[in-house]
Amino acid sequence: MAKASQQRREAQRARARRALKRLEEGEGGLCIDCLEPIAKSRLEVDPSAERCIACAEAQEQG
């Protein structure tokens, strides 16, 4: 269980690093798939969100 928790923390850190890199490159807040803006409300909940809701749902389905 501790290992799974550590893996989740490491994955979140990696997402945060990628989000900071996108901000530095001027691409912060844009979906990595469709390049459309990610909803402000989504970013308020998860500032490291990489995909808009439509692309995130499409990825989950498959």
C-alpha distances in whole Angstrom, upper triangle without the diagonal:
4,5,5,6,9,10,11,13,14,15,17,19,20,21,23,25,26,27,29,31,32,33,35,36,38,36,33,33,34,32,31,32,36,36,37,36,33,33,33,32,29,29,29,26,24,26,24,25,27,28,31,30,32,30,27,28,29,27,24,27,27
4,5,5,6,9,10,11,12,14,15,17,18,20,21,23,24,26,27,29,30,32,33,35,36,34,32,32,33,32,31,33,36,36,37,36,32,33,33,31,29,28,28,25,23,25,23,25,26,28,31,30,33,31,27,29,31,28,26,29,29
4,5,5,6,9,10,10,12,14,15,16,18,20,21,23,24,26,27,29,30,32,33,35,33,31,31,32,30,29,30,34,34,35,35,31,33,33,31,28,28,28,25,23,25,22,24,25,27,30,29,31,29,26,27,29,26,24,27,27
4,5,5,6,9,10,11,12,14,15,17,18,20,21,23,24,26,27,29,30,32,33,31,29,28,29,27,26,28,31,32,33,32,29,30,30,28,25,25,26,23,20,22,20,21,22,24,26,26,28,26,23,24,26,22,20,23,24
4,5,5,6,9,10,11,12,14,15,17,19,20,21,23,25,26,27,29,30,32,30,27,27,28,27,26,28,31,31,32,31,27,28,28,26,24,23,23,20,18,20,18,20,21,23,26,25,28,26,23,24,26,23,22,25,25
4,5,5,6,9,10,11,12,14,15,17,18,20,21,23,24,26,27,29,30,29,26,27,28,27,26,28,31,31,32,31,28,29,29,28,25,24,24,22,19,20,18,20,21,24,26,26,29,27,24,26,27,24,23,26,26
4,5,5,6,9,10,11,12,14,15,17,18,20,21,23,24,26,27,29,27,25,25,26,24,23,25,28,28,30,29,26,27,27,27,23,22,23,21,18,19,17,18,19,21,24,24,26,24,21,23,24,21,20,23,23
4,5,5,6,9,10,11,12,14,15,16,18,20,21,23,24,26,27,25,23,22,23,22,21,23,26,26,27,26,23,24,24,23,20,19,20,17,15,16,14,15,16,18,21,21,24,22,18,20,22,19,18,21,22
4,5,5,6,9,10,10,12,14,15,17,18,20,21,23,24,26,24,22,22,23,22,22,24,27,27,28,26,23,24,24,23,20,19,19,17,14,15,13,15,17,19,22,22,25,23,20,23,25,22,21,24,25
4,5,5,6,9,10,11,12,14,15,17,18,20,21,23,24,23,21,22,23,22,20,23,26,26,27,26,23,25,25,24,21,20,21,19,16,16,13,15,16,19,22,23,26,23,20,23,24,21,21,24,24
4,5,5,6,9,10,11,12,14,15,17,19,20,21,23,21,19,19,20,18,17,19,22,22,24,23,20,22,22,22,19,17,19,17,14,14,11,12,13,16,19,20,22,19,17,19,21,17,17,21,20
4,5,5,6,9,10,10,12,14,15,16,18,20,21,19,17,17,18,17,17,19,22,21,22,21,18,20,19,19,16,14,16,14,10,11,8,10,12,15,17,18,21,19,16,19,21,18,18,22,22
4,5,5,6,9,10,11,12,14,15,17,18,20,19,16,17,19,19,18,21,23,22,24,22,20,22,21,21,18,16,17,16,12,12,9,12,13,17,20,21,24,22,19,22,24,21,21,25,25
4,5,5,6,9,10,11,12,14,15,17,18,17,15,16,17,17,15,18,21,20,22,21,19,21,21,22,19,16,18,17,14,13,9,12,12,15,18,20,22,20,18,21,22,19,19,23,22
4,5,5,6,9,10,11,12,14,15,17,14,12,13,14,13,12,15,18,17,19,17,15,17,18,18,15,13,15,14,10,9,6,8,8,11,15,16,19,16,14,18,19,16,17,21,20
4,5,5,6,9,10,11,12,14,15,14,11,13,14,15,14,17,20,18,19,18,16,17,17,17,15,12,14,13,10,8,5,9,10,13,16,18,21,19,17,20,22,19,20,24,24
4,5,5,6,9,10,11,12,14,13,12,14,15,16,14,18,20,19,20,19,18,20,19,20,18,15,17,17,13,11,8,11,11,15,18,21,23,21,19,23,24,21,22,26,25
4,5,5,6,9,10,10,12,11,10,12,12,12,11,14,17,15,17,16,15,18,18,19,17,14,17,17,13,11,8,10,9,12,15,18,20,17,16,20,21,18,20,23,23
4,5,5,6,9,10,11,9,7,8,10,11,10,14,16,14,15,14,12,15,14,16,14,11,13,14,10,8,5,8,7,11,14,16,19,17,16,19,20,18,20,23,23
4,5,5,6,9,10,10,8,10,12,14,13,17,19,16,18,16,15,17,16,18,16,13,15,16,13,10,8,11,11,15,17,20,22,20,19,23,24,22,24,27,27
4,5,5,6,9,8,8,11,12,14,12,16,18,15,17,16,16,19,19,21,19,16,18,19,16,13,11,13,12,15,18,21,23,20,20,24,24,22,24,27,27
4,5,5,6,5,5,8,9,10,9,13,14,12,14,13,13,16,16,18,16,13,16,18,15,12,10,11,9,12,15,18,20,17,17,21,22,20,22,25,25
4,5,5,6,4,8,9,12,12,16,17,13,15,13,13,16,15,17,16,13,15,17,14,11,10,12,11,14,16,19,21,20,20,23,24,23,25,28,28
4,5,7,8,11,13,15,15,18,19,16,17,16,17,19,18,21,20,16,19,21,18,14,13,15,15,17,19,23,25,23,23,26,27,25,28,31,30
4,6,7,11,11,14,13,16,17,13,16,15,16,19,19,22,20,17,20,22,19,16,15,16,14,16,18,22,23,21,22,25,26,24,27,29,29
4,6,9,9,12,12,16,16,12,13,12,14,17,16,20,19,16,18,21,18,15,15,15,14,16,17,21,22,20,21,25,25,24,27,29,29
4,6,6,9,9,12,12,8,10,9,11,14,14,17,16,14,17,19,16,13,12,12,10,12,13,17,18,16,17,21,21,20,23,25,25
4,6,9,10,13,13,10,11,9,9,12,11,14,13,10,13,15,13,9,9,10,9,11,12,16,18,16,16,20,21,20,22,25,25
4,7,9,12,12,9,8,6,5,8,8,11,10,7,11,13,11,8,9,8,8,9,9,12,14,14,14,17,18,18,20,23,23
4,6,9,8,5,5,4,5,9,11,13,12,10,14,15,13,11,11,9,7,7,8,12,13,11,13,16,16,16,19,21,21
4,5,6,5,5,6,6,10,12,14,11,11,15,15,13,12,11,8,6,4,5,9,10,8,9,12,13,12,15,17,17
4,6,6,8,10,10,13,15,17,14,14,17,18,15,14,12,10,6,6,8,12,12,9,10,14,13,12,15,17,16
4,6,8,11,11,14,17,19,16,16,20,20,17,17,15,12,8,7,8,11,10,7,9,12,10,10,13,15,14
4,5,9,10,13,16,18,16,16,20,20,18,18,16,14,11,8,8,11,9,7,11,13,11,12,15,16,16
4,7,9,12,15,17,15,15,18,19,17,16,15,13,10,9,9,12,12,10,13,15,15,15,18,20,19
4,6,9,12,15,13,13,17,18,17,16,15,13,11,9,7,11,10,10,13,15,15,16,18,20,20
4,6,8,11,10,10,13,15,14,13,13,11,10,9,7,10,11,11,13,16,16,17,19,21,22
4,6,8,7,7,10,12,11,10,11,8,8,7,5,8,10,10,11,13,15,15,17,19,20
4,5,5,6,9,10,11,11,12,10,11,10,7,8,11,12,12,14,16,17,18,20,22
4,5,5,6,9,10,9,12,10,12,12,10,11,14,15,15,17,20,20,21,23,25
4,5,5,6,9,10,12,11,14,13,11,11,14,16,15,16,19,20,20,22,24
4,5,5,6,8,10,7,10,10,8,8,12,13,11,13,16,16,17,19,21
4,5,5,4,7,6,9,10,9,11,14,14,13,16,18,18,19,22,23
4,6,6,9,9,13,14,13,13,17,18,16,18,21,21,21,24,26
4,6,9,9,12,13,13,12,16,17,15,16,20,19,19,22,24
4,5,5,9,11,11,12,16,15,13,15,18,17,17,21,22
4,6,9,11,12,13,17,16,15,18,20,19,19,23,24
4,6,9,11,13,16,15,13,16,18,17,17,21,21
4,6,8,9,12,11,9,13,15,13,14,17,18
4,7,10,12,9,8,12,13,12,13,16,17
4,6,8,6,5,9,10,9,11,14,14
4,6,5,6,9,10,11,12,14,15
4,6,5,6,9,10,10,12,14
4,6,5,6,9,10,11,12
4,5,5,6,9,10,10
4,5,5,6,9,10
4,5,5,6,9
4,5,5,6
4,5,5
4,5
4
